[in-house]
Amino acid sequence: MGGKLMNLPATTKETERWLTPRWVLDALGHFDLDPCGAPGWSTADEVYTPETHGDGLSLPWNGRVWMNPPYGAVMGVWLERMARHGHGTALIFARTDTAAFQDHVWPHADALLFIRGRLTFLKPDLTAPVANSGAPSVLLAYGDEDVELLRNCGIAGHFIDQRTAVAS
């Protein structure tokens, strides 16, 4: 995904690395850091990749962060780190029933944008796969600046400002 490793069902697994569509990144504005990026895919001023930096979780985070984390069991750790950092936007599948979503998104994200339709991520060679991601996606905003950027980004979907939402 946005330069991240993700685990897809075996039927759609063409590659372990999927890049976030450029139009999504462009709609969200400038980022200072992508802690889990891909070589050659510009998502932020500084991009940590496993090949050049090792584990982006153990490195310092600063400024506005773009994060499309590795999927699977480690996703919750990345979401927890983003919540602690508190300034940036993350992209994950909108699987609200998962432990990662229940433990790290609902209690900590300031806003969510459930994207209309399904994204088609790019392969590392910048070509489109034969199918879309196979699941809906959601953008998560952390911090007031990212809430407003997400609210006004123009990406079709349903926006929820959790700072003002009433839980039931």
Order of alpha helices (4+ residues) and beta strands (2+ residues): beta-beta-alpha-beta-beta-alpha-beta-alpha-beta-beta-beta-alpha-beta
